């Protein structure tokens, strides 16, 4: 009897200590994982070296503008400082279109689908003008890049302005439908859609306060964000693809003006490059470097407050080799300034 009691006591001890051991292992493993996680957050592993497989990059083709007035800048962001960013970023390849014997035929097909048939007039080696046979409207297209401009002569015919234009949502859908039917709506032209109400004042359009006061509506189609960074154009208030639309019932009278300057980005081909710190970029802005994309109403020399700082990509209007990152500085009164983000030693002189 005593031996059975001894065995039972020993068994209970083994079970108890076994349970304690299992709990110790589980708790210890959890604490170890938590400790490793905390360590990695405090001391993260450095990223692999930037690949820089394209070597030296061409300078970002910012538009040519008149010199901006001298400004000083004060940083007043919501958190009071500059953002924390990675030490490297992707640069995407932008394939260039190649001219070929079929370039003019393709341009004729695209122009015809946009409402401009017939034989075009050659303006230059690459630019051809297509006229609408029924209305004073013309389209000029670069047969190599596919870029085009549309203009309607309102001095000859103002009937498109007799009807209130469509609401922005309908106008945007109409413009997208026109491009889609012509196979001119690329997959990454899915960024923000912006609009402006315009009215004719003298010989030019000016801003109208509401749809009821407007003669036309302008629709801007921006490129999508890449890696959660917005695509920024030379004028942040205007996309590289836009149209001014009227409320006319006849489709040939609906587009009063348009610009289409789209250059493809190959998302499968990219390389990483080291970038400047936000402090370095802000210092360059303070020293008058970079590009003033929109001065806003800051017409005089003085101090300007910077409210937001973030990374974006510059969406070029003219041909270039790469889709490149920039620092964007937003300030008071509509100010936008751009600084190339890649470190200077990776740019051609």
PAMINU-205362 format. One record per residue (C-alpha): x, y, z. Coordinates in Angstrom, 1 decimal, decimal comma, padded with zeros to 4 digits. Layout:
REM PAMINU-205362
(pt (X Y Z))
...
END
This chain:
REM PAMINU-205362
(pt (000,0 000,0 000,0))
(pt (002,8 002,4 000,9))
(pt (004,6 001,7 -002,4))
(pt (001,4 002,6 -004,4))
(pt (001,1 005,8 -002,4))
(pt (004,8 006,6 -003,2))
(pt (004,2 005,9 -006,9))
(pt (001,1 008,2 -006,9))
(pt (003,0 011,0 -005,2))
(pt (005,9 010,7 -007,7))
(pt (003,5 010,7 -010,7))
(pt (001,8 013,8 -009,4))
(pt (005,2 015,5 -009,0))
(pt (006,3 014,5 -012,5))
(pt (003,0 015,8 -014,0))
(pt (003,2 019,0 -012,0))
(pt (006,8 019,7 -013,0))
(pt (006,1 018,7 -016,6))
(pt (003,3 021,3 -016,7))
(pt (005,6 023,9 -015,2))
(pt (008,3 023,1 -017,7))
(pt (005,9 023,4 -020,7))
(pt (004,6 026,7 -019,3))
(pt (008,2 027,9 -018,9))
(pt (009,0 026,9 -022,5))
(pt (005,9 028,6 -023,9))
(pt (006,3 031,8 -021,9))
(pt (010,1 031,9 -022,6))
(pt (009,5 031,5 -026,3))
(pt (006,9 034,3 -026,3))
(pt (009,2 036,6 -024,4))
(pt (012,1 035,7 -026,7))
(pt (010,1 036,5 -029,8))
(pt (008,8 039,8 -028,2))
(pt (012,4 040,7 -027,3))
(pt (013,6 040,0 -030,8))
(pt (010,8 042,1 -032,3))
(pt (011,5 045,0 -030,0))
(pt (015,2 044,8 -030,8))
(pt (014,5 044,8 -034,6))
(pt (012,2 047,8 -034,2))
(pt (014,8 049,7 -032,3))
(pt (017,8 048,5 -034,3))
(pt (016,3 047,6 -037,7))
(pt (018,5 045,7 -040,2))
(pt (019,9 048,0 -042,8))
(pt (018,3 047,7 -046,3))
(pt (020,4 046,0 -049,0))
(pt (022,6 048,3 -051,0))
(pt (020,8 050,3 -053,8))
(pt (021,1 048,5 -057,1))
(pt (021,6 051,7 -059,2))
(pt (021,6 049,5 -062,4))
(pt (020,9 052,4 -064,7))
(pt (024,0 054,2 -063,7))
(pt (023,8 058,0 -064,0))
(pt (020,3 059,4 -064,5))
(pt (019,3 062,2 -066,8))
(pt (018,2 065,3 -065,0))
(pt (014,5 065,6 -064,3))
(pt (012,9 067,5 -067,2))
(pt (011,2 070,2 -065,2))
(pt (009,4 072,8 -067,4))
(pt (011,2 076,1 -068,1))
(pt (009,7 078,9 -066,1))
(pt (010,5 082,5 -065,4))
(pt (012,7 083,0 -062,3))
(pt (010,7 083,0 -059,1))
(pt (011,0 085,8 -056,6))
(pt (013,4 085,3 -053,7))
(pt (011,7 083,6 -050,8))
(pt (012,7 082,4 -047,4))
(pt (011,0 079,3 -046,0))
(pt (009,8 078,4 -042,5))
(pt (008,9 074,8 -041,7))
(pt (005,5 074,6 -040,0))
(pt (004,2 071,1 -040,7))
(pt (001,5 069,5 -038,6))
(pt (004,0 067,5 -036,5))
(pt (006,6 070,4 -036,5))
(pt (009,3 068,6 -038,4))
(pt (010,3 066,7 -041,5))
(pt (009,1 063,2 -042,4))
(pt (011,1 060,1 -041,8))
(pt (011,8 058,4 -045,1))
(pt (013,8 055,4 -046,5))
(pt (017,4 055,8 -047,5))
(pt (016,6 054,5 -051,1))
(pt (013,8 054,5 -053,5))
(pt (012,7 053,0 -056,9))
(pt (013,4 054,7 -060,2))
(pt (011,3 053,3 -063,0))
(pt (012,2 052,9 -066,7))
(pt (010,2 054,8 -069,2))
(pt (010,4 053,2 -072,7))
(pt (010,6 055,5 -075,6))
(pt (008,3 055,0 -078,6))
(pt (010,1 054,1 -081,8))
(pt (009,0 055,6 -085,1))
(pt (008,2 053,2 -087,9))
(pt (006,5 053,0 -091,3))
(pt (003,1 052,5 -089,6))
(pt (003,3 055,5 -087,3))
(pt (001,2 057,7 -089,6))
(pt (-001,4 055,0 -090,2))
(pt (-001,8 054,5 -086,4))
(pt (-002,1 058,2 -085,9))
(pt (-004,8 058,4 -088,6))
(pt (-006,8 055,6 -086,9))
(pt (-006,5 057,3 -083,5))
(pt (-007,5 060,7 -085,0))
(pt (-010,5 059,1 -086,8))
(pt (-011,7 057,5 -083,6))
(pt (-011,5 060,9 -081,9))
(pt (-013,7 062,4 -084,7))
(pt (-011,1 063,7 -087,1))
(pt (-011,0 061,9 -090,3))
(pt (-009,6 062,7 -093,8))
(pt (-006,1 063,3 -094,9))
(pt (-004,0 065,3 -092,5))
(pt (-001,7 068,2 -093,1))
(pt (002,0 067,7 -092,2))
(pt (003,1 070,5 -089,8))
(pt (006,6 069,1 -089,1))
(pt (008,5 065,8 -089,4))
(pt (006,4 064,3 -086,6))
(pt (003,4 066,6 -086,2))
(pt (000,3 066,2 -088,3))
(pt (-002,9 068,3 -088,2))
(pt (-006,4 066,7 -088,6))
(pt (-009,4 068,8 -089,3))
(pt (-013,1 068,1 -088,5))
(pt (-015,0 068,3 -091,8))
(pt (-018,2 069,7 -090,2))
(pt (-017,0 072,0 -087,4))
(pt (-014,1 074,5 -086,8))
(pt (-012,2 072,0 -084,8))
(pt (-008,7 070,6 -085,3))
(pt (-006,4 068,0 -083,8))
(pt (-002,6 068,1 -083,9))
(pt (-000,8 064,8 -083,2))
(pt (002,7 063,7 -082,7))
(pt (002,7 060,5 -084,7))
(pt (005,7 059,1 -082,8))
(pt (004,7 059,7 -079,2))
(pt (000,9 059,8 -079,7))
(pt (000,6 063,1 -077,9))
(pt (-002,1 065,4 -079,2))
(pt (-003,9 068,8 -078,8))
(pt (-007,4 069,6 -079,7))
(pt (-008,7 073,2 -080,3))
(pt (-012,2 074,5 -081,3))
(pt (-012,4 077,9 -082,9))
(pt (-015,1 079,6 -080,8))
(pt (-014,7 082,8 -082,8))
(pt (-016,3 080,9 -085,8))
(pt (-018,9 079,0 -083,8))
(pt (-020,0 079,7 -080,2))
(pt (-023,0 077,4 -080,2))
(pt (-021,2 074,8 -078,0))
(pt (-021,4 077,4 -075,2))
(pt (-025,2 077,7 -075,4))
(pt (-025,8 074,8 -073,1))
(pt (-024,8 074,4 -069,5))
(pt (-021,9 071,9 -069,3))
(pt (-022,4 068,4 -067,7))
(pt (-021,6 067,9 -064,0))
(pt (-018,0 067,0 -063,4))
(pt (-018,7 063,3 -062,9))
(pt (-020,4 063,0 -066,2))
(pt (-017,8 065,1 -068,0))
(pt (-015,0 062,9 -066,6))
(pt (-016,8 059,7 -067,7))
(pt (-017,4 061,2 -071,2))
(pt (-013,7 062,1 -071,5))
(pt (-012,6 058,7 -070,2))
(pt (-015,0 057,0 -072,6))
(pt (-013,6 059,0 -075,6))
(pt (-010,1 058,0 -074,7))
(pt (-011,0 054,4 -074,0))
(pt (-012,8 054,0 -077,4))
(pt (-009,7 055,3 -079,1))
(pt (-007,4 052,9 -077,1))
(pt (-005,8 055,9 -075,5))
(pt (-006,7 055,3 -071,8))
(pt (-003,7 053,6 -070,2))
(pt (-004,1 051,5 -067,1))
(pt (-002,1 053,8 -064,8))
(pt (-004,2 056,9 -065,7))
(pt (-006,3 056,2 -062,7))
(pt (-005,1 058,8 -060,2))
(pt (-007,2 061,7 -058,9))
(pt (-009,7 063,4 -061,2))
(pt (-009,9 067,2 -060,8))
(pt (-012,2 069,7 -062,4))
(pt (-012,6 073,4 -062,8))
(pt (-015,6 075,4 -063,8))
(pt (-014,8 078,0 -066,5))
(pt (-016,6 080,8 -068,3))
(pt (-015,7 082,8 -071,3))
(pt (-014,5 086,4 -070,6))
(pt (-013,5 088,3 -073,6))
(pt (-011,2 085,9 -075,6))
(pt (-010,2 083,6 -072,8))
(pt (-011,7 081,3 -070,1))
(pt (-011,6 082,4 -066,5))
(pt (-012,7 080,5 -063,4))
(pt (-016,4 080,3 -062,6))
(pt (-017,7 079,8 -059,1))
(pt (-020,3 077,2 -059,9))
(pt (-021,6 075,0 -062,7))
(pt (-024,6 077,3 -063,2))
(pt (-022,2 080,2 -063,9))
(pt (-019,9 078,2 -066,2))
(pt (-019,7 077,8 -070,0))
(pt (-017,5 074,7 -069,9))
(pt (-015,9 072,3 -067,4))
(pt (-012,3 071,3 -067,4))
(pt (-011,4 067,7 -066,5))
(pt (-007,9 066,7 -065,4))
(pt (-006,9 063,0 -065,4))
(pt (-003,8 062,4 -063,2))
(pt (-001,6 059,3 -063,2))
(pt (-001,9 056,9 -060,3))
(pt (000,4 056,9 -057,3))
(pt (003,5 054,6 -057,4))
(pt (004,5 052,9 -054,1))
(pt (002,0 055,1 -052,3))
(pt (003,7 058,3 -053,6))
(pt (001,6 060,6 -055,8))
(pt (002,5 061,4 -059,4))
(pt (003,1 065,2 -059,7))
(pt (003,0 067,2 -062,9))
(pt (004,9 070,4 -063,8))
(pt (001,8 072,2 -062,7))
(pt (000,2 070,4 -059,8))
(pt (-003,2 071,9 -060,6))
(pt (-003,2 070,6 -064,2))
(pt (-002,7 067,0 -065,4))
(pt (-000,8 066,1 -068,5))
(pt (-004,1 064,7 -069,8))
(pt (-007,0 067,2 -069,7))
(pt (-010,0 068,4 -071,7))
(pt (-012,4 071,3 -071,7))
(pt (-015,9 070,0 -072,4))
(pt (-019,1 071,8 -073,3))
(pt (-022,7 070,8 -072,9))
(pt (-023,3 070,4 -076,6))
(pt (-025,4 067,5 -077,7))
(pt (-023,3 066,9 -080,8))
(pt (-020,2 064,9 -079,8))
(pt (-018,1 066,8 -082,4))
(pt (-018,8 070,0 -080,4))
(pt (-018,2 068,7 -076,9))
(pt (-014,4 068,9 -076,7))
(pt (-013,5 072,6 -076,9))
(pt (-009,8 072,0 -076,0))
(pt (-007,6 069,1 -074,9))
(pt (-004,0 068,2 -074,2))
(pt (-002,8 064,6 -074,1))
(pt (000,8 064,1 -073,1))
(pt (001,1 060,6 -071,8))
(pt (004,4 058,7 -071,5))
(pt (004,4 055,1 -070,4))
(pt (006,1 053,7 -067,2))
(pt (007,3 050,1 -067,2))
(pt (006,4 049,0 -063,6))
(pt (008,4 045,7 -064,2))
(pt (011,7 047,5 -064,8))
(pt (013,1 049,6 -062,0))
(pt (016,2 050,1 -059,9))
(pt (016,7 051,4 -056,4))
(pt (018,8 054,6 -055,8))
(pt (020,0 056,3 -052,7))
(pt (018,1 059,5 -051,9))
(pt (018,8 062,7 -050,0))
(pt (017,5 063,2 -046,5))
(pt (014,5 065,5 -046,0))
(pt (016,9 067,9 -044,3))
(pt (019,2 068,1 -047,3))
(pt (016,2 068,6 -049,7))
(pt (014,8 071,4 -047,5))
(pt (018,2 073,0 -047,4))
(pt (018,3 073,0 -051,2))
(pt (014,9 074,6 -051,4))
(pt (016,1 077,3 -049,0))
(pt (019,1 077,9 -051,2))
(pt (016,9 078,6 -054,3))
(pt (017,5 075,2 -055,9))
(pt (014,9 072,8 -057,4))
(pt (011,8 073,8 -059,3))
(pt (008,9 076,0 -058,2))
(pt (005,9 074,1 -059,7))
(pt (003,4 076,7 -058,5))
(pt (004,2 080,0 -056,9))
(pt (000,5 080,4 -056,0))
(pt (-000,3 084,0 -055,0))
(pt (003,1 084,5 -053,3))
(pt (004,2 087,2 -055,8))
(pt (006,5 089,2 -053,6))
(pt (009,8 088,4 -051,8))
(pt (009,2 087,3 -048,3))
(pt (008,8 084,4 -045,9))
(pt (006,7 081,4 -046,9))
(pt (005,5 078,8 -044,5))
(pt (005,9 075,1 -045,7))
(pt (003,0 073,1 -044,4))
(pt (003,6 069,6 -045,9))
(pt (006,7 067,7 -047,1))
(pt (006,5 064,3 -048,8))
(pt (007,9 062,1 -051,5))
(pt (006,3 061,8 -054,9))
(pt (007,2 061,0 -058,5))
(pt (007,6 063,6 -061,3))
(pt (005,2 062,9 -064,2))
(pt (007,0 064,5 -067,2))
(pt (005,2 066,0 -070,2))
(pt (008,2 065,5 -072,5))
(pt (010,1 062,4 -073,3))
(pt (012,7 061,2 -070,8))
(pt (014,2 057,9 -069,8))
(pt (013,1 057,5 -066,2))
(pt (010,2 058,1 -063,8))
(pt (012,0 059,7 -060,9))
(pt (011,2 060,5 -057,3))
(pt (011,0 064,1 -055,9))
(pt (010,5 065,8 -052,6))
(pt (007,3 067,9 -052,7))
(pt (007,1 071,0 -050,5))
(pt (003,6 072,4 -050,1))
(pt (003,2 075,9 -048,7))
(pt (000,7 078,7 -048,1))
(pt (-001,4 080,2 -050,9))
(pt (-001,0 077,3 -053,3))
(pt (002,8 077,1 -053,3))
(pt (004,4 073,9 -054,6))
(pt (008,2 073,3 -054,8))
(pt (010,0 070,2 -056,1))
(pt (013,5 068,9 -055,3))
(pt (015,0 065,9 -057,1))
(pt (015,2 063,1 -054,4))
(pt (018,1 061,0 -055,7))
(pt (021,5 062,0 -054,4))
(pt (023,4 064,4 -056,7))
(pt (026,2 062,0 -057,6))
(pt (023,8 059,8 -059,6))
(pt (022,9 062,6 -062,0))
(pt (024,6 063,6 -065,2))
(pt (026,2 067,0 -065,2))
END
